[in-house]
Amino acid sequence: MDLSRDAAHQDDLFLAARPAARSGRQIVLSCGFLLLATGLVFGQTVRHAFVNLDDNVYVYENPHVSRGLSVPGFVWAFSHSHVANWHPLTWISLMLDCQLYGLYAGGHHLTNVLLHAATAILLLLVLRRMTGSLWPSLFVAASFAIHPLRAESVAWVTERKDVLSGLFFLLTIAAYVRYVRRPFSLTRYVAVTAIFVLGLMAKPMLVTLPLVLLLLDYWPLGRFPFRWPLLIEKLPLFALAAVSCALTFAAQGESLALNEHLSWAWRIGNALISYVVYLGHFLYPAGLAALYPRTGPDLPLGKLCLAILILAGITAAAWIGRKKCPYLLVGWLWYLVMMAPVIGVVLVGLETMADRFTYLPQIGLAVALAYGAADALRFWPSRRSLGAAASALVLGIFMGAAWRQTSFWSDSQTLWTHTLACTSQNSAAHNAFANALVDGGRMDDAVAHYRKAIEIRPTYAAAHFNLGVALAGLGRPDEAVEQYRETIAIKPDDAKAQNNLGNAFLAWGQLDRAMAHCREALKIDPDFAEAHYNLGNALFAGGRLDEAMAQYRSALASRPDFAEASYNLGLALVRRGRLDQAIAQYRQALAVRPDFAEVHNSLGLALASSGQCDEAAAHYRRALEIRPGFVEARNNLNRVRAGRQRVEETRSNPPRDGELPSGRQPP
């Protein structure tokens, strides 16, 4: 046995293991850095509230979500498009949060932060696996994790779809790398496809992922020169992306219709300008806002020409340098391709730009910048110290700016105050700020901002409607009705405006007009619970009790937690002499709203009428606890007490024959 040869072999193994161990420690430390940096920037969100930018329709006013996980919730998530989107996995994720945290906003924010941190770490690991370079990969992952543009996607609960789809985006790429670097395996290919489907069910933004995979085939996976099998293997992915596009168009039909008047020339020109604006925000992230006002009908020609020159120049440079610096072309095309669905050629709603749209596309810009800088510095003697210093400076600036940008998402009023400070002529921001002021009880200030929104955009139907609601709350019903009519003139199919008009006429005692407007609202939206309820109230006031009860039941079928509908149905049942059914409706209303004083009082009356005086007294007392000045409940409680006293007197001093219980003789 040659002992010296064995010893030398063991030494070789030891020396080979040392770099691997050092590399492993560096990766672990890098992952720890990403987790820490993400926590430092976005950890503050656990103290943030929900904001009035769709958090209501996504979470706290959405009964399908707020009830937590349930079989009906799963069915709804997959079978319905809501808020012009079909993303069942996002809905289920939010349901799970409600199951865990209820409506505690901090818990929902925490989930966003954890998902974002996991995505950043996965980005580092995937890039490191594909390129073999740790430090450029770390810079890309860190700039993704803590860039100020990430604030909207992470600090806004509604954007769960961003952070969730981002995680599946990276998981798909990781599965794809595993698939291409080993012999063909159907199981591994199916895994790629399955994860991609999950990502599409979180947000359809991932429809461009098959094109990104083709770019990665070129660099860093090195599967080129191009061969048809590379495209053929992605055909199932393209087919799934096409299905997702079809579902998205079907869900967003009404939102797409809002922009039919905009020409294709305007859309393309605006898209070119937006590409350059987003590029500027990546390099200099200042003046970021929750909502940006739309560019006017006449695009600035100077900006358009400059945008074309910039885009053409960068594209030409990336193409020319593709052989020596392939990452420049891949990173630039990654950005262009992934931004395409949201760049504004196909317009959804009134937004043409949003920070959240950059969540995945700008990874491409970071790749081009990081790997380009690493290549440029390799000829410098002090490249490591210079690169580390420059990276630390850039990331430090990003962290500070991102922490500040995230702080603006703490509550609705702070968010919109900042947005209005960063933008001008922003009608949507004025409307949203006014909504926040209404929630804060500042009605007069809210009216001023609604009027400002209408001044900027006279055809802003939502602002007219909201102004009407605010004026009604201030006791100015005539002005409110005028605003509802303006809303209907702009948007004839506005069911809420029709319903509120009906409610106004009901308050004035004009029952026929009230019924007509409520019925019109129900033609537009047959499941509109509030319209069924108001129509029921008008019918009740007109003495048409059976029809009123039918409307209350329809309201409850659409919204089972509609306490007011249960209460009024109970009142109608009392009129019909059905006490047991009325009591059941009152109890249902209290199960939803235990602090509903009027229901406690009415339930007490019904119980007293059926001889259950002790329980009736308990409900009268509860009504008085909720509203100490509730005179009717106090009088009812006194009657019950007086009745008890007479019963006790009768028991202790039974009357003689011919004598009244009070001891008095009949006249």
HURASUL-V184715 format. One record per residue. N is the residue number from 1. PSI is psi in radians with two decimals (999 if undefined). OMEGA is omega as a letter, one per 20 degrees, with the letter a starting at -180 (999 if undefined). Layout:
n=N psi=PSI omega=OMEGA
n=N psi=PSI omega=OMEGA
This chain:
n=1 psi=2.31 omega=r
n=2 psi=1.64 omega=a
n=3 psi=-0.61 omega=a
n=4 psi=-0.62 omega=r
n=5 psi=-0.71 omega=r
n=6 psi=-0.71 omega=a
n=7 psi=-0.72 omega=r
n=8 psi=-0.69 omega=r
n=9 psi=-0.71 omega=r
n=10 psi=-0.65 omega=r
n=11 psi=-0.71 omega=r
n=12 psi=-0.75 omega=r
n=13 psi=-0.70 omega=a
n=14 psi=-0.78 omega=a
n=15 psi=-0.60 omega=r
n=16 psi=-0.56 omega=a
n=17 psi=-0.50 omega=a
n=18 psi=-0.86 omega=r
n=19 psi=-0.65 omega=r
n=20 psi=-0.75 omega=r
n=21 psi=-0.73 omega=r
n=22 psi=-0.73 omega=r
n=23 psi=-0.73 omega=r
n=24 psi=-0.74 omega=r
n=25 psi=-0.67 omega=r
n=26 psi=-0.69 omega=r
n=27 psi=-0.76 omega=r
n=28 psi=-0.79 omega=r
n=29 psi=-0.66 omega=r
n=30 psi=-0.74 omega=r
n=31 psi=-0.72 omega=r
n=32 psi=-0.69 omega=r
n=33 psi=-0.77 omega=r
n=34 psi=-0.75 omega=r
n=35 psi=-0.76 omega=a
n=36 psi=-0.81 omega=a
n=37 psi=-0.75 omega=r
n=38 psi=-0.73 omega=r
n=39 psi=-0.71 omega=a
n=40 psi=-0.67 omega=a
n=41 psi=-0.84 omega=a
n=42 psi=-0.08 omega=r
n=43 psi=-0.46 omega=r
n=44 psi=-0.37 omega=a
n=45 psi=-0.31 omega=r
n=46 psi=-0.26 omega=r
n=47 psi=0.00 omega=a
n=48 psi=2.74 omega=r
n=49 psi=3.04 omega=r
n=50 psi=2.73 omega=r
n=51 psi=2.78 omega=a
n=52 psi=0.50 omega=r
n=53 psi=1.34 omega=r
n=54 psi=-0.12 omega=r
n=55 psi=-0.50 omega=r
n=56 psi=-0.87 omega=a
n=57 psi=-0.36 omega=r
n=58 psi=-0.58 omega=a
n=59 psi=-1.36 omega=a
n=60 psi=-0.22 omega=r
n=61 psi=0.23 omega=r
n=62 psi=1.79 omega=a
n=63 psi=-0.50 omega=r
n=64 psi=-0.58 omega=a
n=65 psi=-0.80 omega=a
n=66 psi=-0.34 omega=r
n=67 psi=-0.10 omega=r
n=68 psi=-2.85 omega=a
n=69 psi=2.34 omega=r
n=70 psi=2.77 omega=r
n=71 psi=-0.82 omega=r
n=72 psi=-0.59 omega=r
n=73 psi=-0.74 omega=r
n=74 psi=-0.78 omega=a
n=75 psi=-0.79 omega=r
n=76 psi=-0.75 omega=a
n=77 psi=-0.68 omega=a
n=78 psi=-0.40 omega=a
n=79 psi=-0.11 omega=a
n=80 psi=2.54 omega=r
n=81 psi=2.33 omega=a
n=82 psi=2.47 omega=a
n=83 psi=0.74 omega=r
n=84 psi=0.60 omega=r
n=85 psi=2.57 omega=r
n=86 psi=1.75 omega=r
n=87 psi=1.32 omega=a
n=88 psi=-0.60 omega=a
n=89 psi=-0.61 omega=r
n=90 psi=-0.76 omega=r
n=91 psi=-0.75 omega=a
n=92 psi=-0.65 omega=r
n=93 psi=-0.76 omega=r
n=94 psi=-0.62 omega=r
n=95 psi=-0.73 omega=r
n=96 psi=-0.70 omega=r
n=97 psi=-0.76 omega=r
n=98 psi=-0.57 omega=r
n=99 psi=-0.68 omega=a
n=100 psi=-0.76 omega=a
n=101 psi=-0.12 omega=a
n=102 psi=-2.38 omega=r
n=103 psi=0.51 omega=r
n=104 psi=1.92 omega=a
n=105 psi=-0.62 omega=a
n=106 psi=-0.62 omega=r
n=107 psi=-0.74 omega=r
n=108 psi=-0.71 omega=r
n=109 psi=-0.70 omega=a
n=110 psi=-0.73 omega=r
n=111 psi=-0.75 omega=r
n=112 psi=-0.78 omega=a
n=113 psi=-0.76 omega=a
n=114 psi=-0.72 omega=r
n=115 psi=-0.71 omega=r
n=116 psi=-0.75 omega=r
n=117 psi=-0.74 omega=r
n=118 psi=-0.67 omega=r
n=119 psi=-0.74 omega=r
n=120 psi=-0.75 omega=r
n=121 psi=-0.73 omega=r
n=122 psi=-0.63 omega=r
n=123 psi=-0.78 omega=r
n=124 psi=-0.86 omega=a
n=125 psi=-0.69 omega=a
n=126 psi=-0.80 omega=r
n=127 psi=-0.71 omega=r
n=128 psi=-0.71 omega=r
n=129 psi=-0.70 omega=a
n=130 psi=-0.69 omega=a
n=131 psi=-0.40 omega=a
n=132 psi=0.04 omega=a
n=133 psi=2.15 omega=a
n=134 psi=-0.89 omega=a
n=135 psi=-0.75 omega=r
n=136 psi=-0.66 omega=r
n=137 psi=-0.69 omega=r
n=138 psi=-0.70 omega=r
n=139 psi=-0.75 omega=r
n=140 psi=-0.84 omega=a
n=141 psi=-0.70 omega=a
n=142 psi=-0.75 omega=r
n=143 psi=-0.59 omega=r
n=144 psi=-0.75 omega=a
n=145 psi=-0.70 omega=a
n=146 psi=0.25 omega=r
n=147 psi=2.47 omega=a
n=148 psi=-0.47 omega=r
n=149 psi=-0.30 omega=r
n=150 psi=-0.25 omega=a
n=151 psi=-0.78 omega=a
n=152 psi=-0.75 omega=a
n=153 psi=-0.57 omega=a
n=154 psi=-0.71 omega=a
n=155 psi=-0.05 omega=a
n=156 psi=2.02 omega=a
n=157 psi=-0.69 omega=a
n=158 psi=-0.51 omega=a
n=159 psi=0.44 omega=r
n=160 psi=-0.57 omega=a
n=161 psi=-0.53 omega=r
n=162 psi=-0.97 omega=a
n=163 psi=-0.53 omega=r
n=164 psi=-0.81 omega=r
n=165 psi=-0.58 omega=r
n=166 psi=-0.70 omega=r
n=167 psi=-0.77 omega=r
n=168 psi=-0.51 omega=r
n=169 psi=-0.86 omega=a
n=170 psi=-0.61 omega=r
n=171 psi=-0.64 omega=r
n=172 psi=-0.77 omega=r
n=173 psi=-0.72 omega=r
n=174 psi=-0.76 omega=r
n=175 psi=-0.62 omega=r
n=176 psi=-0.74 omega=r
n=177 psi=-0.74 omega=r
n=178 psi=-0.64 omega=r
n=179 psi=-0.78 omega=a
n=180 psi=-0.38 omega=a
n=181 psi=0.13 omega=r
n=182 psi=2.90 omega=r
n=183 psi=2.66 omega=a
n=184 psi=2.35 omega=r
n=185 psi=2.14 omega=r
n=186 psi=-0.63 omega=r
n=187 psi=-0.78 omega=a
n=188 psi=-0.63 omega=r
n=189 psi=-0.72 omega=r
n=190 psi=-0.64 omega=r
n=191 psi=-0.75 omega=r
n=192 psi=-0.83 omega=a
n=193 psi=-0.76 omega=a
n=194 psi=-0.75 omega=r
n=195 psi=-0.66 omega=r
n=196 psi=-0.74 omega=r
n=197 psi=-0.76 omega=r
n=198 psi=-0.72 omega=r
n=199 psi=-0.74 omega=r
n=200 psi=-0.56 omega=r
n=201 psi=-0.14 omega=r
n=202 psi=-0.69 omega=r
n=203 psi=2.27 omega=a
n=204 psi=-0.01 omega=r
n=205 psi=-0.38 omega=a
n=206 psi=0.14 omega=a
n=207 psi=-0.38 omega=a
n=208 psi=0.00 omega=a
n=209 psi=-0.69 omega=r
n=210 psi=-0.62 omega=r
n=211 psi=-0.65 omega=r
n=212 psi=-0.68 omega=r
n=213 psi=-0.64 omega=r
n=214 psi=-0.67 omega=r
n=215 psi=-0.72 omega=r
n=216 psi=-0.50 omega=r
n=217 psi=-0.67 omega=a
n=218 psi=-0.88 omega=r
n=219 psi=2.34 omega=j
n=220 psi=0.05 omega=a
n=221 psi=-0.34 omega=r
n=222 psi=0.72 omega=a
n=223 psi=0.08 omega=r
n=224 psi=2.80 omega=j
n=225 psi=2.70 omega=a
n=226 psi=2.36 omega=r
n=227 psi=2.57 omega=a
n=228 psi=-0.59 omega=r
n=229 psi=-0.52 omega=r
n=230 psi=-0.66 omega=r
n=231 psi=-0.72 omega=a
n=232 psi=-0.68 omega=a
n=233 psi=-0.32 omega=a
n=234 psi=-0.02 omega=a
n=235 psi=-0.75 omega=r
n=236 psi=-0.63 omega=r
n=237 psi=-0.72 omega=r
n=238 psi=-0.67 omega=r
n=239 psi=-0.76 omega=r
n=240 psi=-0.68 omega=r
n=241 psi=-0.67 omega=r
n=242 psi=-0.71 omega=r
n=243 psi=-0.74 omega=r
n=244 psi=-0.70 omega=r
n=245 psi=-0.75 omega=a
n=246 psi=-0.76 omega=r
n=247 psi=-0.67 omega=a
n=248 psi=-0.76 omega=r
n=249 psi=-0.68 omega=r
n=250 psi=-0.70 omega=a
n=251 psi=-0.53 omega=a
n=252 psi=0.35 omega=a
n=253 psi=-0.86 omega=a
n=254 psi=-0.70 omega=r
n=255 psi=-0.60 omega=r
n=256 psi=-0.60 omega=a
n=257 psi=-0.41 omega=a
n=258 psi=-0.35 omega=a
n=259 psi=0.29 omega=a
n=260 psi=-0.43 omega=a
n=261 psi=-0.22 omega=a
n=262 psi=2.26 omega=a
n=263 psi=2.79 omega=r
n=264 psi=-0.57 omega=r
n=265 psi=-0.75 omega=r
n=266 psi=-0.77 omega=a
n=267 psi=-0.78 omega=a
n=268 psi=-0.75 omega=r
n=269 psi=-0.76 omega=r
n=270 psi=-0.63 omega=r
n=271 psi=-0.73 omega=r
n=272 psi=-0.74 omega=r
n=273 psi=-0.73 omega=a
n=274 psi=-0.67 omega=r
n=275 psi=-0.76 omega=a
n=276 psi=-0.65 omega=r
n=277 psi=-0.78 omega=r
n=278 psi=-0.66 omega=r
n=279 psi=-0.73 omega=r
n=280 psi=-0.70 omega=r
n=281 psi=-0.55 omega=r
n=282 psi=-0.74 omega=a
n=283 psi=-0.56 omega=a
n=284 psi=1.44 omega=a
n=285 psi=1.26 omega=r
n=286 psi=2.66 omega=r
n=287 psi=0.49 omega=a
n=288 psi=2.48 omega=a
n=289 psi=2.81 omega=r
n=290 psi=-0.57 omega=r
n=291 psi=2.35 omega=r
n=292 psi=2.38 omega=r
n=293 psi=2.55 omega=a
n=294 psi=2.52 omega=r
n=295 psi=2.54 omega=a
n=296 psi=3.07 omega=a
n=297 psi=-0.39 omega=r
n=298 psi=1.89 omega=a
n=299 psi=2.43 omega=r
n=300 psi=2.03 omega=a
n=301 psi=-0.68 omega=r
n=302 psi=-0.77 omega=r
n=303 psi=-0.69 omega=a
n=304 psi=-0.79 omega=r
n=305 psi=-0.72 omega=r
n=306 psi=-0.71 omega=r
n=307 psi=-0.76 omega=r
n=308 psi=-0.76 omega=r
n=309 psi=-0.76 omega=a
n=310 psi=-0.83 omega=a
n=311 psi=-0.74 omega=r
n=312 psi=-0.69 omega=a
n=313 psi=-0.79 omega=a
n=314 psi=-0.73 omega=a
n=315 psi=-0.76 omega=r
n=316 psi=-0.76 omega=a
n=317 psi=-0.74 omega=r
n=318 psi=-0.67 omega=r
n=319 psi=-0.76 omega=a
n=320 psi=-0.68 omega=a
n=321 psi=0.27 omega=a
n=322 psi=-0.51 omega=a
n=323 psi=-0.76 omega=r
n=324 psi=-0.60 omega=a
n=325 psi=1.22 omega=a
n=326 psi=-0.46 omega=a
n=327 psi=-0.47 omega=r
n=328 psi=-0.80 omega=r
n=329 psi=-0.76 omega=a
n=330 psi=-0.81 omega=a
n=331 psi=-0.72 omega=a
n=332 psi=-0.78 omega=r
n=333 psi=-0.59 omega=r
n=334 psi=-0.85 omega=a
n=335 psi=-0.87 omega=a
n=336 psi=-0.77 omega=a
n=337 psi=-0.80 omega=a
n=338 psi=-0.45 omega=r
n=339 psi=-0.35 omega=a
n=340 psi=-0.78 omega=a
n=341 psi=-0.39 omega=a
n=342 psi=0.22 omega=a
n=343 psi=-0.24 omega=r
n=344 psi=-0.01 omega=r
n=345 psi=-0.80 omega=r
n=346 psi=1.90 omega=a
n=347 psi=2.30 omega=r
n=348 psi=2.17 omega=a
n=349 psi=-2.69 omega=a
n=350 psi=-0.03 omega=a
n=351 psi=2.30 omega=r
n=352 psi=-0.27 omega=r
n=353 psi=2.61 omega=r
n=354 psi=2.47 omega=r
n=355 psi=-0.63 omega=a
n=356 psi=-0.42 omega=a
n=357 psi=-0.34 omega=a
n=358 psi=0.02 omega=a
n=359 psi=-0.90 omega=r
n=360 psi=-0.63 omega=a
n=361 psi=-0.66 omega=a
n=362 psi=-0.04 omega=r
n=363 psi=-0.66 omega=r
n=364 psi=-0.74 omega=r
n=365 psi=-0.70 omega=r
n=366 psi=-0.64 omega=r
n=367 psi=-0.84 omega=a
n=368 psi=-0.74 omega=a
n=369 psi=-0.84 omega=a
n=370 psi=-0.85 omega=a
n=371 psi=-0.51 omega=r
n=372 psi=-0.76 omega=r
n=373 psi=-0.70 omega=r
n=374 psi=-0.70 omega=r
n=375 psi=-0.72 omega=a
n=376 psi=-0.60 omega=a
n=377 psi=-0.16 omega=a
n=378 psi=-0.31 omega=r
n=379 psi=-0.09 omega=a
n=380 psi=2.39 omega=r
n=381 psi=-0.66 omega=a
n=382 psi=0.70 omega=a
n=383 psi=-0.63 omega=a
n=384 psi=-0.85 omega=a
n=385 psi=-0.67 omega=r
n=386 psi=-0.79 omega=r
n=387 psi=-0.72 omega=r
n=388 psi=-0.74 omega=a
n=389 psi=-0.78 omega=a
n=390 psi=-0.74 omega=r
n=391 psi=-0.75 omega=a
n=392 psi=-0.70 omega=r
n=393 psi=-0.85 omega=a
n=394 psi=-0.82 omega=a
n=395 psi=-0.60 omega=r
n=396 psi=-0.74 omega=r
n=397 psi=-0.76 omega=r
n=398 psi=-0.76 omega=a
n=399 psi=-0.81 omega=a
n=400 psi=-0.78 omega=a
n=401 psi=-0.67 omega=a
n=402 psi=-0.69 omega=r
n=403 psi=-0.76 omega=r
n=404 psi=-0.78 omega=a
n=405 psi=-0.67 omega=r
n=406 psi=-0.61 omega=a
n=407 psi=-0.44 omega=r
n=408 psi=-0.26 omega=r
n=409 psi=0.29 omega=a
n=410 psi=-0.61 omega=r
n=411 psi=2.97 omega=a
n=412 psi=-0.79 omega=a
n=413 psi=-0.72 omega=r
n=414 psi=-0.73 omega=a
n=415 psi=-0.82 omega=a
n=416 psi=-0.50 omega=r
n=417 psi=-0.77 omega=r
n=418 psi=-0.73 omega=a
n=419 psi=-0.76 omega=r
n=420 psi=-0.50 omega=r
n=421 psi=-0.48 omega=a
n=422 psi=-0.30 omega=a
n=423 psi=2.91 omega=r
n=424 psi=2.72 omega=r
n=425 psi=0.79 omega=a
n=426 psi=1.51 omega=a
n=427 psi=-0.70 omega=a
n=428 psi=-0.67 omega=r
n=429 psi=-0.70 omega=r
n=430 psi=-0.74 omega=r
n=431 psi=-0.79 omega=a
n=432 psi=-0.69 omega=r
n=433 psi=-0.71 omega=r
n=434 psi=-0.70 omega=r
n=435 psi=-0.72 omega=r
n=436 psi=-0.65 omega=r
n=437 psi=-0.65 omega=r
n=438 psi=-0.80 omega=r
n=439 psi=-0.52 omega=r
n=440 psi=0.07 omega=r
n=441 psi=0.15 omega=a
n=442 psi=1.26 omega=a
n=443 psi=-0.76 omega=a
n=444 psi=-0.74 omega=r
n=445 psi=-0.66 omega=r
n=446 psi=-0.77 omega=r
n=447 psi=-0.71 omega=r
n=448 psi=-0.71 omega=a
n=449 psi=-0.59 omega=r
n=450 psi=-0.76 omega=a
n=451 psi=-0.62 omega=r
n=452 psi=-0.71 omega=r
n=453 psi=-0.72 omega=r
n=454 psi=-0.61 omega=r
n=455 psi=-0.72 omega=r
n=456 psi=-0.74 omega=a
n=457 psi=1.60 omega=a
n=458 psi=-0.41 omega=a
n=459 psi=0.40 omega=a
n=460 psi=1.63 omega=a
n=461 psi=-0.75 omega=a
n=462 psi=-0.67 omega=a
n=463 psi=-0.70 omega=r
n=464 psi=-0.80 omega=a
n=465 psi=-0.84 omega=a
n=466 psi=-0.64 omega=r
n=467 psi=-0.70 omega=r
n=468 psi=-0.75 omega=r
n=469 psi=-0.75 omega=a
n=470 psi=-0.74 omega=r
n=471 psi=-0.67 omega=r
n=472 psi=-0.69 omega=r
n=473 psi=-0.46 omega=r
n=474 psi=0.08 omega=r
n=475 psi=0.55 omega=r
n=476 psi=1.20 omega=a
n=477 psi=-0.59 omega=a
n=478 psi=-0.78 omega=r
n=479 psi=-0.60 omega=r
n=480 psi=-0.79 omega=r
n=481 psi=-0.68 omega=r
n=482 psi=-0.72 omega=r
n=483 psi=-0.64 omega=r
n=484 psi=-0.68 omega=r
n=485 psi=-0.65 omega=r
n=486 psi=-0.71 omega=r
n=487 psi=-0.81 omega=a
n=488 psi=-0.59 omega=r
n=489 psi=-0.63 omega=r
n=490 psi=-0.70 omega=a
n=491 psi=1.51 omega=a
n=492 psi=-0.41 omega=a
n=493 psi=0.48 omega=r
n=494 psi=1.74 omega=a
n=495 psi=-0.63 omega=a
n=496 psi=-0.71 omega=r
n=497 psi=-0.72 omega=r
n=498 psi=-0.76 omega=a
n=499 psi=-0.77 omega=a
n=500 psi=-0.59 omega=r
n=501 psi=-0.77 omega=r
n=502 psi=-0.72 omega=r
n=503 psi=-0.67 omega=r
n=504 psi=-0.78 omega=r
n=505 psi=-0.56 omega=r
n=506 psi=-0.74 omega=r
n=507 psi=-0.53 omega=r
n=508 psi=-0.01 omega=r
n=509 psi=0.18 omega=r
n=510 psi=1.38 omega=a
n=511 psi=-0.72 omega=a
n=512 psi=-0.75 omega=r
n=513 psi=-0.66 omega=r
n=514 psi=-0.82 omega=a
n=515 psi=-0.70 omega=a
n=516 psi=-0.77 omega=a
n=517 psi=-0.66 omega=r
n=518 psi=-0.68 omega=r
n=519 psi=-0.62 omega=r
n=520 psi=-0.70 omega=r
n=521 psi=-0.68 omega=a
n=522 psi=-0.42 omega=r
n=523 psi=-0.67 omega=a
n=524 psi=-0.76 omega=a
n=525 psi=1.61 omega=a
n=526 psi=-0.35 omega=a
n=527 psi=0.29 omega=a
n=528 psi=1.74 omega=a
n=529 psi=-0.75 omega=a
n=530 psi=-0.63 omega=r
n=531 psi=-0.72 omega=r
n=532 psi=-0.75 omega=a
n=533 psi=-0.84 omega=a
n=534 psi=-0.65 omega=r
n=535 psi=-0.71 omega=r
n=536 psi=-0.71 omega=r
n=537 psi=-0.71 omega=r
n=538 psi=-0.73 omega=r
n=539 psi=-0.70 omega=r
n=540 psi=-0.82 omega=a
n=541 psi=-0.50 omega=r
n=542 psi=0.10 omega=r
n=543 psi=0.18 omega=a
n=544 psi=1.28 omega=a
n=545 psi=-0.72 omega=a
n=546 psi=-0.74 omega=r
n=547 psi=-0.67 omega=r
n=548 psi=-0.79 omega=r
n=549 psi=-0.65 omega=r
n=550 psi=-0.69 omega=r
n=551 psi=-0.70 omega=r
n=552 psi=-0.69 omega=r
n=553 psi=-0.63 omega=r
n=554 psi=-0.68 omega=r
n=555 psi=-0.72 omega=a
n=556 psi=-0.51 omega=r
n=557 psi=-0.63 omega=r
n=558 psi=-0.60 omega=a
n=559 psi=1.58 omega=a
n=560 psi=-0.39 omega=a
n=561 psi=0.41 omega=a
n=562 psi=1.57 omega=a
n=563 psi=-0.70 omega=a
n=564 psi=-0.65 omega=r
n=565 psi=-0.71 omega=r
n=566 psi=-0.73 omega=a
n=567 psi=-0.87 omega=a
n=568 psi=-0.56 omega=r
n=569 psi=-0.70 omega=r
n=570 psi=-0.73 omega=r
n=571 psi=-0.74 omega=r
n=572 psi=-0.66 omega=r
n=573 psi=-0.61 omega=r
n=574 psi=-0.75 omega=r
n=575 psi=-0.56 omega=r
n=576 psi=0.01 omega=r
n=577 psi=0.29 omega=a
n=578 psi=1.34 omega=a
n=579 psi=-0.75 omega=a
n=580 psi=-0.75 omega=r
n=581 psi=-0.65 omega=r
n=582 psi=-0.77 omega=r
n=583 psi=-0.70 omega=r
n=584 psi=-0.71 omega=r
n=585 psi=-0.71 omega=r
n=586 psi=-0.73 omega=r
n=587 psi=-0.65 omega=r
n=588 psi=-0.72 omega=r
n=589 psi=-0.70 omega=a
n=590 psi=-0.47 omega=r
n=591 psi=-0.53 omega=r
n=592 psi=-0.78 omega=a
n=593 psi=1.53 omega=a
n=594 psi=-0.33 omega=a
n=595 psi=0.46 omega=a
n=596 psi=1.66 omega=a
n=597 psi=-0.74 omega=a
n=598 psi=-0.64 omega=a
n=599 psi=-0.71 omega=r
n=600 psi=-0.74 omega=a
n=601 psi=-0.80 omega=a
n=602 psi=-0.65 omega=r
n=603 psi=-0.68 omega=r
n=604 psi=-0.76 omega=r
n=605 psi=-0.78 omega=a
n=606 psi=-0.71 omega=r
n=607 psi=-0.72 omega=r
n=608 psi=-0.70 omega=r
n=609 psi=-0.50 omega=r
n=610 psi=0.18 omega=r
n=611 psi=0.13 omega=a
n=612 psi=1.21 omega=a
n=613 psi=-0.63 omega=a
n=614 psi=-0.81 omega=r
n=615 psi=-0.60 omega=r
n=616 psi=-0.80 omega=r
n=617 psi=-0.67 omega=r
n=618 psi=-0.69 omega=a
n=619 psi=-0.63 omega=r
n=620 psi=-0.74 omega=r
n=621 psi=-0.69 omega=r
n=622 psi=-0.67 omega=r
n=623 psi=-0.67 omega=r
n=624 psi=-0.53 omega=r
n=625 psi=-0.71 omega=a
n=626 psi=-0.76 omega=a
n=627 psi=1.63 omega=a
n=628 psi=-0.46 omega=a
n=629 psi=0.34 omega=a
n=630 psi=1.63 omega=a
n=631 psi=-0.76 omega=a
n=632 psi=-0.74 omega=r
n=633 psi=-0.68 omega=r
n=634 psi=-0.74 omega=r
n=635 psi=-0.73 omega=r
n=636 psi=-0.70 omega=r
n=637 psi=-0.70 omega=r
n=638 psi=-0.66 omega=r
n=639 psi=-0.74 omega=r
n=640 psi=-0.76 omega=r
n=641 psi=-0.73 omega=r
n=642 psi=-0.70 omega=r
n=643 psi=-0.73 omega=r
n=644 psi=-0.74 omega=a
n=645 psi=-0.73 omega=r
n=646 psi=-0.68 omega=r
n=647 psi=-0.76 omega=a
n=648 psi=-0.71 omega=r
n=649 psi=-0.67 omega=a
n=650 psi=-0.67 omega=r
n=651 psi=-0.69 omega=a
n=652 psi=-0.41 omega=a
n=653 psi=1.28 omega=a
n=654 psi=2.43 omega=a
n=655 psi=2.57 omega=r
n=656 psi=2.93 omega=r
n=657 psi=2.25 omega=r
n=658 psi=-0.04 omega=a
n=659 psi=2.44 omega=r
n=660 psi=2.75 omega=a
n=661 psi=-0.52 omega=a
n=662 psi=-0.14 omega=a
n=663 psi=-0.05 omega=a
n=664 psi=2.63 omega=r
n=665 psi=2.56 omega=r
n=666 psi=2.59 omega=r
n=667 psi=999 omega=999
